[in-house]
Amino acid sequence: MTAKEKAKELVSKFMNIDSDSKMFDGFNMPLFYSQRCALIAVGEIINSLTIKNYSDANNYEYWNKVKYEIEKL
């Protein structure tokens, strides 16, 4: 999956949080908040890769591209 596709998928998941949740009946989060949530999630992934001194530079680069694509939406 490309970084752009992953960015759209993550934001979409946050926009439609009612799919498996009984707490929110038909609630759709606005795009701005969905983007912020997706950026927080991706930021946590990037931080975990940094903290673990993860040697896979491609994975680190991929998630940074996803972050960039979310910011562009």
C-alpha atoms as an extended CHARMM CRD file, in Angstrom:
* protein
*
        73  EXT
         1         1  MET       CA              0.0000000000        0.0000000000        0.0000000000  PROA      1               0.0000000000
         2         2  THR       CA              1.3510000000        3.4000000000       -0.9090000000  PROA      2               0.0000000000
         3         3  ALA       CA              1.8170000000        6.0920000000        1.7260000000  PROA      3               0.0000000000
         4         4  LYS       CA             -1.0050000000        8.1040000000        0.1610000000  PROA      4               0.0000000000
         5         5  GLU       CA             -3.3800000000        5.1430000000        0.2910000000  PROA      5               0.0000000000
         6         6  LYS       CA             -2.4400000000        4.4310000000        3.9180000000  PROA      6               0.0000000000
         7         7  ALA       CA             -2.9850000000        8.0840000000        4.8470000000  PROA      7               0.0000000000
         8         8  LYS       CA             -6.4730000000        8.0550000000        3.3180000000  PROA      8               0.0000000000
         9         9  GLU       CA             -7.2800000000        4.7360000000        5.0020000000  PROA      9               0.0000000000
        10        10  LEU       CA             -6.2450000000        5.9600000000        8.4600000000  PROA      10              0.0000000000
        11        11  VAL       CA             -8.1400000000        9.2450000000        8.1970000000  PROA      11              0.0000000000
        12        12  SER       CA            -11.1840000000        7.3870000000        6.8870000000  PROA      12              0.0000000000
        13        13  LYS       CA            -11.1050000000        4.9930000000        9.8410000000  PROA      13              0.0000000000
        14        14  PHE       CA            -11.1810000000        7.9000000000       12.2700000000  PROA      14              0.0000000000
        15        15  MET       CA            -13.9660000000        9.6220000000       10.3330000000  PROA      15              0.0000000000
        16        16  ASN       CA            -16.1860000000        6.5480000000       10.5640000000  PROA      16              0.0000000000
        17        17  ILE       CA            -15.6370000000        5.3820000000       14.1120000000  PROA      17              0.0000000000
        18        18  ASP       CA            -19.2070000000        4.1750000000       14.4790000000  PROA      18              0.0000000000
        19        19  SER       CA            -18.6760000000        0.9770000000       12.4830000000  PROA      19              0.0000000000
        20        20  ASP       CA            -17.7690000000       -1.2260000000       15.4660000000  PROA      20              0.0000000000
        21        21  SER       CA            -18.6120000000        1.0440000000       18.3570000000  PROA      21              0.0000000000
        22        22  LYS       CA            -21.7930000000        0.9970000000       20.4050000000  PROA      22              0.0000000000
        23        23  MET       CA            -20.7990000000        4.2980000000       22.0220000000  PROA      23              0.0000000000
        24        24  PHE       CA            -21.2760000000        6.4000000000       18.9030000000  PROA      24              0.0000000000
        25        25  ASP       CA            -24.4980000000        5.8050000000       17.0340000000  PROA      25              0.0000000000
        26        26  GLY       CA            -23.9330000000        7.1110000000       13.5320000000  PROA      26              0.0000000000
        27        27  PHE       CA            -21.2170000000        9.5730000000       14.5730000000  PROA      27              0.0000000000
        28        28  ASN       CA            -18.8330000000       10.8190000000       11.8980000000  PROA      28              0.0000000000
        29        29  MET       CA            -15.8290000000       12.8380000000       13.0040000000  PROA      29              0.0000000000
        30        30  PRO       CA            -15.0170000000       15.9520000000       10.9250000000  PROA      30              0.0000000000
        31        31  LEU       CA            -12.0220000000       15.7220000000        8.5840000000  PROA      31              0.0000000000
        32        32  PHE       CA             -9.8260000000       18.0710000000       10.6390000000  PROA      32              0.0000000000
        33        33  TYR       CA            -10.1850000000       15.9720000000       13.7960000000  PROA      33              0.0000000000
        34        34  SER       CA             -9.7820000000       12.7360000000       11.8770000000  PROA      34              0.0000000000
        35        35  GLN       CA             -6.5100000000       14.0380000000       10.4500000000  PROA      35              0.0000000000
        36        36  ARG       CA             -5.2920000000       15.0540000000       13.9170000000  PROA      36              0.0000000000
        37        37  CYS       CA             -6.0670000000       11.5960000000       15.3040000000  PROA      37              0.0000000000
        38        38  ALA       CA             -4.3420000000        9.8870000000       12.3910000000  PROA      38              0.0000000000
        39        39  LEU       CA             -1.2960000000       12.1260000000       12.8490000000  PROA      39              0.0000000000
        40        40  ILE       CA             -1.1350000000       11.2100000000       16.5340000000  PROA      40              0.0000000000
        41        41  ALA       CA             -1.2820000000        7.4990000000       15.6650000000  PROA      41              0.0000000000
        42        42  VAL       CA              1.4190000000        7.7980000000       12.9970000000  PROA      42              0.0000000000
        43        43  GLY       CA              3.5280000000        9.9240000000       15.3380000000  PROA      43              0.0000000000
        44        44  GLU       CA              3.3960000000        7.1310000000       17.9120000000  PROA      44              0.0000000000
        45        45  ILE       CA              4.5230000000        4.6140000000       15.2850000000  PROA      45              0.0000000000
        46        46  ILE       CA              7.4170000000        6.8590000000       14.2540000000  PROA      46              0.0000000000
        47        47  ASN       CA              8.4040000000        7.4160000000       17.8910000000  PROA      47              0.0000000000
        48        48  SER       CA              8.3890000000        3.6860000000       18.5960000000  PROA      48              0.0000000000
        49        49  LEU       CA             10.6400000000        3.0850000000       15.5890000000  PROA      49              0.0000000000
        50        50  THR       CA             13.0130000000        5.7920000000       16.8250000000  PROA      50              0.0000000000
        51        51  ILE       CA             13.0480000000        4.5980000000       20.4450000000  PROA      51              0.0000000000
        52        52  LYS       CA             13.7750000000        1.0180000000       19.4600000000  PROA      52              0.0000000000
        53        53  ASN       CA             16.5930000000        2.1610000000       17.1470000000  PROA      53              0.0000000000
        54        54  TYR       CA             14.8010000000        0.2130000000       14.4840000000  PROA      54              0.0000000000
        55        55  SER       CA             17.2310000000       -0.5480000000       11.7010000000  PROA      55              0.0000000000
        56        56  ASP       CA             14.6890000000       -0.6830000000        8.8790000000  PROA      56              0.0000000000
        57        57  ALA       CA             15.0860000000        2.7720000000        7.3450000000  PROA      57              0.0000000000
        58        58  ASN       CA             12.4640000000        1.9610000000        4.7100000000  PROA      58              0.0000000000
        59        59  ASN       CA              9.8060000000        1.4660000000        7.3840000000  PROA      59              0.0000000000
        60        60  TYR       CA             10.7340000000        4.7500000000        9.0780000000  PROA      60              0.0000000000
        61        61  GLU       CA             10.6910000000        6.5580000000        5.7400000000  PROA      61              0.0000000000
        62        62  TYR       CA              7.3300000000        5.0050000000        4.8110000000  PROA      62              0.0000000000
        63        63  TRP       CA              5.6220000000        6.2510000000        7.9920000000  PROA      63              0.0000000000
        64        64  ASN       CA              7.0850000000        9.7170000000        7.5150000000  PROA      64              0.0000000000
        65        65  LYS       CA              5.6000000000        9.7360000000        4.0110000000  PROA      65              0.0000000000
        66        66  VAL       CA              2.2420000000        8.6500000000        5.4520000000  PROA      66              0.0000000000
        67        67  LYS       CA              2.4400000000       11.5540000000        7.9150000000  PROA      67              0.0000000000
        68        68  TYR       CA              3.1840000000       13.9560000000        5.0520000000  PROA      68              0.0000000000
        69        69  GLU       CA              0.2360000000       12.6290000000        3.0160000000  PROA      69              0.0000000000
        70        70  ILE       CA             -2.1430000000       13.0030000000        5.9780000000  PROA      70              0.0000000000
        71        71  GLU       CA             -1.0370000000       16.6130000000        6.3680000000  PROA      71              0.0000000000
        72        72  LYS       CA             -1.7980000000       17.2300000000        2.6710000000  PROA      72              0.0000000000
        73        73  LEU       CA             -5.3850000000       15.9230000000        2.8750000000  PROA      73              0.0000000000
